[in-house]
Amino acid sequence: LHKQADMQEEKNRIERVLGATLLPDLIQKVLTFALSEEVRPQDTVSVIGGVAGGSKHGRKAAWKFIKDNWEELYNRYQGGFLISRLIKAQWLTPVIPALWEAELSVEGFAVDKMAGEVKAFFESHPAPSAERTIQQCCENILLNAAWLKRDAESIHQYLLQRKASPPTV
């Protein structure tokens, strides 16, 4: 579909939704596709963001991909806003999908240790133009972890009730 799309807007929509898969092999293919010549450099961030926002597996795979390909990604985006957008796409994803999956353990990127991992990575791989974004993302991880520790069970019960009852029209 991507190759056949005539309009760039259509290609962008396709690029964003490709990351919605839950299959690890397809997640890796989408991430590899993000850096291919088929995707415009300015659209790579949206593809990676689509993977990061698709599932907990996608977030983990996208984070590993970013770390493994940091040099290339940083060289592409170091001076502009896209480096901040890349980091935000990875770390400011919602926590609610984990609760829909009935995962009561605090997993994914809403655990305290992930803030330390992110901070440590960017201390050894500085991104001066994204310094504030990195700080905000670490704060967001810590806030999500605290929120889940405090309210996960209540939210889980609420979502289970909503899932069990059909929507009213």
Buried (B, 14 or more C-beta within 10 A) or exposed (E): EBEEBEEEEEBBBBBBBBBBBEEEEBBBEBBEBBBEEEBEEEBBBBBBBBBBBBBBBBBBBBBEBBEEBBEEBBEBBBEEEBBBBBBBBBBBBEBEBBBEEEBEEBBBBBBEEBBEBBBEBBEEEEBEBBEEBBEBBBEBBBEBBEBBEEEBEEBBEEBEEEEEEEEEE
